[in-house]
């Protein structure tokens, strides 16, 4: 019977009553065996779980004793503290966040917490963002009233945290950045930060590096601070609200803080007014940055810029936005002068600055960043050529927006920097639609032509910038992946003895990738290649890092 039934397995056959009884008989023994096997599996599972439990207990026991022998426990407190100091952020002041040092260090163990809380040098920098008004968060789901309540509570928390933070810094000089940034400022928002401002002002005698982005009322509290109580102040950076006009209601800031005796670095972004009227000891400055509001009246004229630079003979780093209109400005007679220590110069040019550059002697210049919105003219060379000719070929790092130059101008500029090791092509003005719209211009040189100018084979043996080691392109890259691959292969081949291969090539492009070039490249030791797309960062409401990297004013367009 069993053999007869076997042929009906896996079919739709309907067994008879006799066959059904036979099937039940046949299954008795297999079902008994299956039950025993399941019981054995369960027993073995329980045994395995017990073994795992014992293993975990032993591992925990061993780890607890091994932890006592950890090398880091043997480090003296002085060395451990030095390690903690190197954990602090280097490119910004410390955040009031438990995810970063120094707060994070106190969450590891009781010893680390004790050391970190008792070390004043860990608490000498802090970034304090004031919650932005509801109008700056149109995407949020809470109501304006709810936002005000949450904002007020957050200000209270940050005020208390700031006070405790500064107490931990002891008597050491402190670096503080305050952000209360908003272009359209309501009175209640301008006053909301007063508790935080009061705490910062209470330690003015310990200020070292101060950065403030705030409305007029807040800003004036800092600008008018008496200088005699600022013995350590070395650096000031003020970012003014765009629509702020000092002098309204007959209130003019006195800028007393600018006369601090140790002040060496001064930065005014979105500045309104004539900087020559500021009570600054210009000769003492090593770092100067002046960018201006978009109104014509707020920008630094060529005459003002030249006169200002002539008073800053010890500058090492300088950033200026120059020119009041798109018309050339005649420069009043000014004798040539030298800036013997100037190494880094950033220029935002609104009107042709050739006459100003003709006054300069820049023997130490090594780094130039140059952005212009002046359209090229066939009858007049770019002022950048004049500037670079002042460097005697000593430029090592060069940044430029290439779309504002003719092909001949750009090539000539690159020939003037034969020792350049770092080149950045930044489509700076593309982020300012008003400038692009004003000219309606397209790039005057293709990226393919430009890249080929660095190659031996396409330049008749005279490539541009033969010592170039780092190339960054954040301009709109108008080149195919195939041409890019050809460039990389030849540039990195090492066949030309007078041309160095690149160590770094970073390119940001705004098009879909046509071909992945990486698989076609052999392993190139020491070559950092990054081909990437622009990404947008997302910040949470009341983020402790909110606006820490406040963008500098990039162009004072009229």
Secondary structure by P-SEA (a helix, b strand, c coil): caaaaaaaccccccccaaaaaaaaaaaaaaaaaaaaaaaaaaaaaaaaaaaaaaaaaaaaaaaaaaaaacccccccaaaaaaaaaaaccccccccccccccaaaaaaccaaaaaaaaaccccccbbbbbccccccccccccccaaaaaaaaaaaaaaaaaaaaaaaaaacccbbbbbbbbccccccccccccaaaaaaaaaaacccccbbbbbccaaaaaaaaaccccccccccbbbbbcccccccccccccccccccccccccbbbbccccccccccccccccccbbbbbbcccccccccaaaaaaaaaacccccbbbbcccccccbbbbccccccccccccbbbbbccccaaaaaaacccccccbbbbbbccccccccccaaaaaaaaacccccbbbbccccccaaaaaaaaaacccccbbbbcccccccaaaaaaccccccccaaaaaacccccccccccccccccbbbbcccccccaaaaaaaaaaaacccccccccccbbbbbbcccccccccccccccccbbbbbbcbbbbbbccccccccccccccccccc
